[in-house]
Amino acid sequence: MDHELKWILDRAIAGDRLEDAEALALFATRDRQVWEIAAAADRVREARAGNKVTWVRNQNINVTNLCVNACGFCGYSKKPGDEGIYFHGRDEIQKKARMAKERQVSEICTVSGLHPDFTAQSYIDVYRWIHEAAPGVHLHASNPMEVAYAARKSGMTTGEVLVAMKEAGLHSMCGTAAEILVDPVRDTICGEKIPTQEWIRIIREAHAMGIRTTATIMYGHCETDADIVAHLAILREIQDETHGFTEFVPLSFIHMNTPIFRAGKARAGATGRQDLLMVAVSRLFLDNFRNIQVSWVKEGIKLAQLGLIAGANDLGGTMFEESISKGAGAVNTDYLDPAEMKRVAEDVGRPLRRRTTLYELV
Ligand code: SF4
């Protein structure tokens, strides 16, 4: 192994915090030393998160695909007049929530387009309807973009929106809409989304209220390795302050039906090397995160399995219904049978255990 690489990996295994430049050097690795990085990340995973591979029984409810934004990486949203628009009202949402309860999910997830008529009350109504139909289920919903949008549409502060959402039964929030927390990249891929500092501010606000969130990154489009490291450094700094992130979830860009790919402004997604390094380097760099999830929805189950021996300890959820990645061109995104999760976890010598959204074992 190369001297510099060995130095970096030994430091990470010993529990030392890696510098940005060291993470950058790891991301630049292109040859068989990728496996050395994955092996080091696997050792760190074992020490920090143990051997269990976890999963959560969850269901998505996408309320509407109408959206006032037009993010360049999104193949899901529709504009008024487009074909295939949907908007689910109370009856349909409660039907889906009841079905989720019958399937014994412990978590319902809602994220949707930013409907032109939505206000803070719209989100609150949806949360209440879900709780009426599926009492006891953990509601994992919204994200900083939706909070900012609800605040703007209702003349409220984001803090007031979060309080109202919490009172309506929001248990934890999605750390999506992060994409890449570097404004010039955001300008290219999602110029209408909240800027980096606003995302950070709302996440801190949520954590301060006891609303825990996930942390995500969407990579494999037009970002550089330096952008990825800058993003990871922001997440690590927030986690030092708040300890409010439950997990880190790398989301590999699904390019097929997206405007930025069609316009030649984005690569055709990450390569397998990049997907593996994303998991491994995150595990080594994010020394204050216990949980690193591999997304079978974005990566497919085979690459997700390799992520389990490259630093990841979690396979995410069963889903049951998924429209956002499917809209962008992903396949097999609707449901993953826990029996298949067990097969791939045990195939790499690890036990599979069910968890709640907040990582309590059940
Ligand atoms: S990513 Fe979200 S905010 Fe952006 S266009 Fe798609 S649905 Fe709308």
Residues whose N, C-alpha, C, O or C-beta is under 5 A from the ligand:
A	BS01	SF4	C67 N69 A70 C71 C74 S77 S112 G113 L114
